[in-house]
Amino acid sequence: MALDVEIKKMTLNFTKDKVVKYVASANRGNVVQWDKLVNIIHLESGIAKQQVRSVIATLVDSMAVYLSEGHGVRLDDFGTFLPAVVSDSADTADKAGVKRVKVTFMPSKALRDMVSGISISTENQYVSSGGSGDSGGVTPPSGGGGELE
């Protein structure tokens, strides 16, 4: 199965000339829910569903503890979760502050290599046969900012 990618037209309305650009965007499938993931692990490993639920819940709880203490958590060939903060820059140190705390994920090389090998299926409704720069007859959207059609 391939990752479905669609080419989308984007109009940069914040530019004087309302520049049109094209960008590839992944058409993501549904998010795999907890029960389905538990069932897949159960079927692949032979471990009872309740044990799978318990192990995953303990993993998540343990990760939350370590992350809240400022530690990163590495899961071998999967990747590393790191605590991070979002803040605005300030002219003086006393005005600088944390807006929010977040968790960042850095995939392992093994995971990056696995994902880079995924085949891609592209649907491009904007390909023009004449090479005249035709955008397929689609007019740019109106409004402010960059917009995707």
Z-matrix of the N, CA and C atoms (Angstrom, degrees):
N
C 1 1.447
C 2 1.527 1 109.03
N 3 1.312 2 117.16 1 141.76
C 4 1.454 3 122.08 2 -175.93
C 5 1.528 4 111.08 3 -107.10
N 6 1.319 5 114.93 4 156.39
C 7 1.459 6 121.23 5 172.97
C 8 1.519 7 107.08 6 -76.04
N 9 1.325 8 117.20 7 123.45
C 10 1.457 9 122.21 8 -178.68
C 11 1.527 10 109.27 9 -82.47
N 12 1.326 11 116.52 10 122.95
C 13 1.460 12 122.40 11 -178.21
C 14 1.522 13 108.84 12 -121.50
N 15 1.324 14 116.14 13 135.74
C 16 1.454 15 121.78 14 179.65
C 17 1.531 16 108.71 15 -119.85
N 18 1.323 17 116.33 16 138.92
C 19 1.457 18 121.05 17 175.45
C 20 1.529 19 107.56 18 -87.20
N 21 1.331 20 116.10 19 124.75
C 22 1.463 21 120.52 20 -178.37
C 23 1.522 22 110.09 21 -116.08
N 24 1.306 23 114.57 22 146.64
C 25 1.455 24 121.88 23 178.88
C 26 1.518 25 108.53 24 -91.63
N 27 1.335 26 116.90 25 131.02
C 28 1.454 27 121.80 26 -179.15
C 29 1.521 28 108.77 27 -125.78
N 30 1.318 29 116.53 28 128.31
C 31 1.453 30 121.72 29 176.83
C 32 1.517 31 108.65 30 -103.89
N 33 1.331 32 116.29 31 124.53
C 34 1.460 33 120.90 32 179.64
C 35 1.527 34 108.15 33 -88.33
N 36 1.326 35 116.21 34 89.29
C 37 1.465 36 121.18 35 -176.05
C 38 1.516 37 113.53 36 -72.07
N 39 1.318 38 117.29 37 -11.88
C 40 1.457 39 119.34 38 178.67
C 41 1.526 40 111.93 39 -84.25
N 42 1.338 41 118.12 40 -5.00
C 43 1.456 42 121.17 41 176.40
C 44 1.524 43 109.29 42 -94.44
N 45 1.320 44 116.08 43 152.69
C 46 1.459 45 121.87 44 -177.98
C 47 1.527 46 111.75 45 -58.51
N 48 1.326 47 116.22 46 -42.18
C 49 1.461 48 120.91 47 -176.10
C 50 1.527 49 113.29 48 -92.41
N 51 1.319 50 118.06 49 7.02
C 52 1.478 51 122.62 50 -178.55
C 53 1.527 52 109.95 51 47.87
N 54 1.320 53 114.82 52 61.76
C 55 1.453 54 123.02 53 -177.01
C 56 1.529 55 110.29 54 -60.58
N 57 1.339 56 115.72 55 138.47
C 58 1.457 57 121.98 56 177.47
C 59 1.521 58 108.17 57 -105.27
N 60 1.331 59 115.88 58 130.17
C 61 1.460 60 122.42 59 177.30
C 62 1.522 61 108.16 60 -128.32
N 63 1.314 62 116.41 61 160.49
C 64 1.458 63 122.14 62 177.10
C 65 1.521 64 108.11 63 -119.76
N 66 1.320 65 115.83 64 137.37
C 67 1.460 66 120.43 65 -176.04
C 68 1.531 67 109.49 66 -135.91
N 69 1.334 68 115.16 67 139.28
C 70 1.466 69 120.17 68 176.42
C 71 1.520 70 108.43 69 -81.83
N 72 1.318 71 116.55 70 136.72
C 73 1.460 72 122.10 71 -178.28
C 74 1.528 73 109.43 72 -135.51
N 75 1.332 74 116.64 73 132.64
C 76 1.468 75 121.01 74 179.68
C 77 1.520 76 110.04 75 -74.94
N 78 1.318 77 116.29 76 131.07
C 79 1.466 78 121.61 77 171.62
C 80 1.518 79 106.02 78 -88.82
N 81 1.311 80 115.17 79 94.49
C 82 1.462 81 119.97 80 -175.58
C 83 1.509 82 110.87 81 -74.98
N 84 1.305 83 115.26 82 145.87
C 85 1.459 84 121.15 83 174.76
C 86 1.515 85 109.77 84 -77.31
N 87 1.305 86 115.43 85 -170.71
C 88 1.459 87 120.63 86 177.56
C 89 1.521 88 109.94 87 -68.73
N 90 1.319 89 116.11 88 155.21
C 91 1.456 90 121.53 89 174.63
C 92 1.530 91 107.64 90 -76.23
N 93 1.317 92 116.72 91 132.45
C 94 1.463 93 121.20 92 178.88
C 95 1.524 94 107.86 93 -72.09
N 96 1.312 95 115.89 94 123.21
C 97 1.459 96 121.37 95 -177.25
C 98 1.524 97 111.27 96 -82.11
N 99 1.311 98 115.20 97 161.68
C 100 1.462 99 124.91 98 -176.92
C 101 1.527 100 112.11 99 -49.47
N 102 1.344 101 117.39 100 -52.47
C 103 1.469 102 120.99 101 -176.14
C 104 1.525 103 112.28 102 -61.86
N 105 1.320 104 117.30 103 -38.45
C 106 1.465 105 120.14 104 179.54
C 107 1.528 106 110.66 105 -67.73
N 108 1.328 107 116.60 106 -40.89
C 109 1.460 108 120.94 107 177.97
C 110 1.532 109 110.50 108 -63.36
N 111 1.323 110 116.32 109 -44.63
C 112 1.466 111 120.68 110 177.51
C 113 1.523 112 110.33 111 -59.11
N 114 1.329 113 116.66 112 -44.37
C 115 1.461 114 120.90 113 -179.22
C 116 1.534 115 111.81 114 -63.51
N 117 1.331 116 117.30 115 -41.69
C 118 1.469 117 120.91 116 179.25
C 119 1.529 118 110.20 117 -63.11
N 120 1.336 119 116.82 118 -44.81
C 121 1.467 120 120.07 119 179.19
C 122 1.525 121 110.03 120 -63.93
N 123 1.321 122 116.55 121 -41.69
C 124 1.467 123 121.65 122 177.25
C 125 1.538 124 110.63 123 -57.91
N 126 1.325 125 116.86 124 -48.71
C 127 1.463 126 120.71 125 -177.60
C 128 1.524 127 112.48 126 -67.01
N 129 1.332 128 117.12 127 -38.67
C 130 1.463 129 120.97 128 -177.48
C 131 1.524 130 112.93 129 -76.30
N 132 1.343 131 116.56 130 -32.90
C 133 1.462 132 119.75 131 -173.70
C 134 1.520 133 114.15 132 -103.17
N 135 1.330 134 117.07 133 -21.53
C 136 1.454 135 120.20 134 -175.69
C 137 1.518 136 113.48 135 81.30
N 138 1.331 137 117.16 136 2.65
C 139 1.468 138 121.56 137 178.39
C 140 1.521 139 108.10 138 -79.59
N 141 1.324 140 116.84 139 141.23
C 142 1.467 141 121.88 140 -179.82
C 143 1.525 142 110.83 141 -58.96
N 144 1.330 143 116.28 142 143.64
C 145 1.474 144 121.51 143 -177.70
C 146 1.522 145 111.92 144 -55.32
N 147 1.336 146 117.71 145 -42.40
C 148 1.465 147 120.21 146 -178.46
C 149 1.523 148 111.17 147 -63.99
N 150 1.323 149 117.29 148 -36.48
C 151 1.465 150 120.41 149 176.90
C 152 1.525 151 110.89 150 -67.89
N 153 1.325 152 116.71 151 -39.91
C 154 1.467 153 120.71 152 177.67
C 155 1.523 154 109.44 153 -61.27
N 156 1.352 155 116.75 154 -47.46
C 157 1.472 156 120.70 155 178.26
C 158 1.528 157 110.79 156 -57.18
N 159 1.309 158 116.00 157 -44.82
C 160 1.456 159 121.40 158 -177.53
C 161 1.538 160 111.42 159 -63.82
N 162 1.322 161 116.39 160 -44.80
C 163 1.467 162 120.40 161 -179.54
C 164 1.529 163 110.89 162 -64.36
N 165 1.320 164 117.84 163 -45.55
C 166 1.471 165 120.40 164 -179.37
C 167 1.527 166 110.16 165 -65.19
N 168 1.330 167 117.42 166 -43.04
C 169 1.469 168 120.49 167 178.97
C 170 1.528 169 110.65 168 -61.60
N 171 1.322 170 117.22 169 -41.16
C 172 1.466 171 120.70 170 178.27
C 173 1.517 172 110.98 171 -66.31
N 174 1.322 173 117.31 172 -39.42
C 175 1.459 174 121.30 173 176.71
C 176 1.525 175 110.47 174 -59.67
N 177 1.324 176 116.62 175 -48.65
C 178 1.468 177 120.96 176 -179.06
C 179 1.529 178 110.70 177 -62.34
N 180 1.331 179 116.99 178 -44.90
C 181 1.470 180 120.58 179 179.15
C 182 1.527 181 111.52 180 -62.45
N 183 1.324 182 116.90 181 -43.13
C 184 1.471 183 121.15 182 179.57
C 185 1.519 184 111.03 183 -64.29
N 186 1.346 185 116.21 184 -41.76
C 187 1.461 186 120.00 185 178.14
C 188 1.523 187 110.51 186 -61.60
N 189 1.329 188 116.75 187 -42.66
C 190 1.463 189 121.00 188 -179.73
C 191 1.527 190 110.97 189 -60.36
N 192 1.325 191 117.08 190 -40.43
C 193 1.467 192 120.55 191 178.95
C 194 1.526 193 110.13 192 -63.06
N 195 1.326 194 116.57 193 -51.41
C 196 1.468 195 119.65 194 -178.18
C 197 1.525 196 111.97 195 -63.32
N 198 1.326 197 117.51 196 -42.39
C 199 1.464 198 120.63 197 178.97
C 200 1.526 199 110.63 198 -63.20
N 201 1.341 200 117.71 199 -40.10
C 202 1.471 201 120.56 200 -179.62
C 203 1.528 202 111.59 201 -67.80
N 204 1.344 203 116.96 202 -21.02
C 205 1.463 204 121.32 203 175.73
C 206 1.526 205 111.85 204 -88.97
N 207 1.335 206 117.07 205 1.03
C 208 1.459 207 121.37 206 177.54
C 209 1.515 208 114.90 207 91.80
N 210 1.320 209 117.84 208 8.75
C 211 1.465 210 121.57 209 -179.44
C 212 1.527 211 110.68 210 -92.97
N 213 1.329 212 115.94 211 149.01
C 214 1.450 213 120.80 212 169.17
C 215 1.518 214 108.83 213 -83.73
N 216 1.324 215 116.10 214 157.74
C 217 1.462 216 121.44 215 178.87
C 218 1.524 217 108.16 216 -127.69
N 219 1.350 218 116.00 217 118.97
C 220 1.466 219 120.92 218 -179.92
C 221 1.525 220 109.42 219 -103.32
N 222 1.327 221 115.09 220 129.69
C 223 1.460 222 121.88 221 174.76
C 224 1.526 223 107.64 222 -112.75
N 225 1.301 224 115.73 223 86.38
C 226 1.462 225 126.34 224 -177.58
C 227 1.533 226 115.64 225 14.31
N 228 1.333 227 117.29 226 -107.72
C 229 1.458 228 121.20 227 -173.97
C 230 1.522 229 113.42 228 -79.73
N 231 1.320 230 117.52 229 5.40
C 232 1.463 231 120.65 230 179.29
C 233 1.523 232 110.77 231 -92.72
N 234 1.323 233 117.21 232 -57.13
C 235 1.454 234 120.39 233 179.42
C 236 1.514 235 111.40 234 154.77
N 237 1.343 236 115.05 235 -170.42
C 238 1.459 237 121.74 236 -175.95
C 239 1.518 238 110.17 237 -123.48
N 240 1.319 239 115.72 238 133.62
C 241 1.459 240 123.18 239 174.37
C 242 1.523 241 107.44 240 -99.90
N 243 1.337 242 116.64 241 132.98
C 244 1.461 243 121.03 242 -177.46
C 245 1.524 244 110.49 243 -130.39
N 246 1.336 245 116.99 244 139.02
C 247 1.460 246 118.86 245 173.92
C 248 1.531 247 108.86 246 -74.00
N 249 1.319 248 117.06 247 144.86
C 250 1.462 249 121.55 248 -179.65
C 251 1.524 250 108.44 249 -148.67
N 252 1.326 251 115.92 250 165.74
C 253 1.460 252 120.68 251 177.23
C 254 1.521 253 109.67 252 -127.53
N 255 1.313 254 114.80 253 154.93
C 256 1.458 255 122.28 254 173.77
C 257 1.516 256 106.53 255 -113.15
N 258 1.327 257 116.43 256 130.84
C 259 1.460 258 119.72 257 179.44
C 260 1.520 259 109.60 258 -149.19
N 261 1.316 260 114.97 259 160.38
C 262 1.459 261 121.14 260 173.51
C 263 1.513 262 108.38 261 -94.23
N 264 1.328 263 115.88 262 150.87
C 265 1.456 264 118.58 263 174.67
C 266 1.532 265 108.15 264 -75.80
N 267 1.315 266 115.81 265 155.23
C 268 1.465 267 120.97 266 -179.09
C 269 1.520 268 108.86 267 -139.36
N 270 1.317 269 114.97 268 159.11
C 271 1.461 270 120.16 269 179.36
C 272 1.523 271 112.09 270 -73.67
N 273 1.330 272 116.74 271 -27.08
C 274 1.460 273 120.29 272 179.77
C 275 1.528 274 109.16 273 -130.95
N 276 1.337 275 115.78 274 155.73
C 277 1.462 276 121.30 275 -177.04
C 278 1.527 277 111.82 276 -63.54
N 279 1.334 278 117.60 277 -34.92
C 280 1.464 279 119.39 278 -177.19
C 281 1.527 280 112.56 279 -72.29
N 282 1.333 281 118.17 280 -15.71
C 283 1.467 282 121.14 281 177.90
C 284 1.533 283 112.46 282 -94.43
N 285 1.325 284 116.13 283 -11.59
C 286 1.461 285 119.96 284 179.26
C 287 1.526 286 108.92 285 -76.89
N 288 1.308 287 115.87 286 142.57
C 289 1.463 288 118.58 287 179.97
C 290 1.518 289 111.56 288 -160.99
N 291 1.297 290 114.60 289 170.30
C 292 1.454 291 121.68 290 -179.05
C 293 1.520 292 109.29 291 -90.86
N 294 1.337 293 116.62 292 124.77
C 295 1.466 294 121.07 293 176.37
C 296 1.517 295 110.62 294 -81.24
N 297 1.338 296 116.05 295 -41.71
C 298 1.460 297 119.97 296 178.82
C 299 1.521 298 109.71 297 -163.64
N 300 1.314 299 115.32 298 159.82
C 301 1.459 300 122.91 299 176.28
C 302 1.521 301 107.32 300 -103.48
N 303 1.323 302 116.25 301 141.63
C 304 1.461 303 120.10 302 179.23
C 305 1.517 304 109.31 303 -141.85
N 306 1.323 305 115.74 304 171.91
C 307 1.454 306 122.24 305 176.47
C 308 1.523 307 107.39 306 -115.61
N 309 1.315 308 116.20 307 129.75
C 310 1.461 309 120.33 308 175.76
C 311 1.526 310 108.41 309 -106.32
N 312 1.319 311 115.84 310 154.27
C 313 1.462 312 121.74 311 -179.95
C 314 1.516 313 109.09 312 -123.84
N 315 1.323 314 115.57 313 129.91
C 316 1.456 315 121.68 314 175.55
C 317 1.525 316 107.53 315 -115.98
N 318 1.337 317 117.59 316 107.70
C 319 1.467 318 119.18 317 -178.66
C 320 1.532 319 111.18 318 -64.74
N 321 1.318 320 115.63 319 148.61
C 322 1.468 321 120.61 320 177.49
C 323 1.528 322 109.13 321 -71.07
N 324 1.320 323 115.68 322 165.79
C 325 1.458 324 120.10 323 176.85
C 326 1.523 325 110.11 324 -61.29
N 327 1.325 326 117.13 325 -38.85
C 328 1.467 327 120.83 326 179.47
C 329 1.527 328 110.90 327 -60.73
N 330 1.328 329 117.39 328 -43.64
C 331 1.466 330 120.83 329 179.14
C 332 1.522 331 110.86 330 -68.55
N 333 1.341 332 117.17 331 -42.11
C 334 1.476 333 120.14 332 177.62
C 335 1.519 334 110.86 333 -60.18
N 336 1.340 335 116.74 334 -42.94
C 337 1.472 336 120.69 335 178.97
C 338 1.524 337 110.79 336 -63.64
N 339 1.334 338 116.72 337 -40.44
C 340 1.462 339 120.78 338 -179.99
C 341 1.538 340 110.22 339 -64.05
N 342 1.324 341 116.55 340 -44.57
C 343 1.462 342 121.00 341 -178.50
C 344 1.524 343 111.13 342 -69.59
N 345 1.329 344 117.36 343 -35.48
C 346 1.467 345 119.31 344 -178.99
C 347 1.523 346 111.73 345 -67.53
N 348 1.330 347 117.10 346 -17.78
C 349 1.450 348 121.04 347 179.40
C 350 1.523 349 114.06 348 -88.68
N 351 1.333 350 117.48 349 1.12
C 352 1.463 351 121.09 350 -179.45
C 353 1.528 352 109.42 351 -69.33
N 354 1.321 353 116.47 352 134.46
C 355 1.462 354 119.27 353 176.45
C 356 1.530 355 109.06 354 -75.78
N 357 1.330 356 115.33 355 154.08
C 358 1.461 357 121.59 356 -175.42
C 359 1.518 358 109.77 357 -123.42
N 360 1.320 359 115.66 358 134.10
C 361 1.458 360 122.77 359 175.09
C 362 1.521 361 106.96 360 -112.47
N 363 1.330 362 117.67 361 118.57
C 364 1.461 363 121.14 362 -174.84
C 365 1.517 364 111.34 363 -112.31
N 366 1.329 365 114.31 364 133.07
C 367 1.464 366 121.09 365 172.29
C 368 1.524 367 106.05 366 -111.80
N 369 1.343 368 116.58 367 119.34
C 370 1.458 369 120.60 368 -177.38
C 371 1.520 370 109.29 369 -124.87
N 372 1.313 371 116.29 370 98.72
C 373 1.461 372 120.78 371 179.82
C 374 1.522 373 112.11 372 -78.03
N 375 1.333 374 117.82 373 -5.91
C 376 1.459 375 120.94 374 -175.82
C 377 1.523 376 113.48 375 -101.33
N 378 1.330 377 118.95 376 2.63
C 379 1.459 378 120.85 377 179.08
C 380 1.515 379 108.30 378 -68.34
N 381 1.341 380 116.09 379 125.86
C 382 1.458 381 119.61 380 179.89
C 383 1.516 382 109.02 381 -106.86
N 384 1.330 383 116.99 382 136.84
C 385 1.461 384 121.02 383 -177.18
C 386 1.511 385 111.96 384 -80.13
N 387 1.327 386 118.29 385 -24.75
C 388 1.460 387 121.02 386 -176.14
C 389 1.504 388 114.45 387 -85.25
N 390 1.349 389 118.07 388 -13.14
C 391 1.459 390 120.58 389 -178.95
C 392 1.508 391 112.76 390 69.43
N 393 1.346 392 118.45 391 18.12
C 394 1.458 393 121.17 392 -176.84
C 395 1.521 394 112.28 393 -89.45
N 396 1.340 395 117.86 394 6.92
C 397 1.452 396 120.13 395 -178.07
C 398 1.513 397 112.10 396 80.64
N 399 1.324 398 116.79 397 12.98
C 400 1.456 399 121.28 398 -179.97
C 401 1.517 400 109.50 399 -62.50
N 402 1.308 401 116.94 400 136.43
C 403 1.458 402 120.51 401 -178.70
C 404 1.513 403 110.87 402 -99.10
N 405 1.314 404 116.95 403 22.32
C 406 1.448 405 119.55 404 177.86
C 407 1.516 406 112.81 405 78.78
N 408 1.341 407 117.38 406 18.31
C 409 1.455 408 121.14 407 177.87
C 410 1.515 409 113.93 408 77.07
N 411 1.312 410 118.12 409 9.29
C 412 1.465 411 121.05 410 -179.45
C 413 1.515 412 108.49 411 -88.69
N 414 1.318 413 116.48 412 130.50
C 415 1.460 414 120.31 413 178.71
C 416 1.520 415 109.20 414 -89.35
N 417 1.340 416 116.91 415 145.88
C 418 1.458 417 120.05 416 -179.27
C 419 1.527 418 110.37 417 -62.08
N 420 1.335 419 116.69 418 146.88
C 421 1.458 420 119.63 419 176.66
C 422 1.506 421 110.68 420 -70.45
N 423 1.333 422 116.65 421 156.46
C 424 1.454 423 120.01 422 176.04
C 425 1.504 424 109.35 423 -99.35
N 426 1.311 425 116.21 424 165.12
C 427 1.459 426 120.22 425 179.08
C 428 1.511 427 109.60 426 120.74
N 429 1.316 428 116.07 427 -176.03
C 430 1.456 429 120.91 428 -177.10
C 431 1.508 430 112.10 429 -97.62
N 432 1.332 431 115.84 430 156.50
C 433 1.457 432 121.14 431 175.56
C 434 1.503 433 112.88 432 76.49
N 435 1.302 434 116.23 433 -177.52
C 436 1.460 435 121.83 434 176.89
C 437 1.517 436 109.13 435 -82.51
N 438 1.297 437 117.03 436 131.18
C 439 1.456 438 120.10 437 -177.94
C 440 1.515 439 109.67 438 -126.96
N 441 1.309 440 115.28 439 142.95
C 442 1.454 441 121.02 440 174.59
C 443 1.502 442 108.85 441 -100.36
N 444 1.325 443 115.67 442 141.47
C 445 1.472 444 119.73 443 176.38
C 446 1.506 445 109.02 444 -92.03
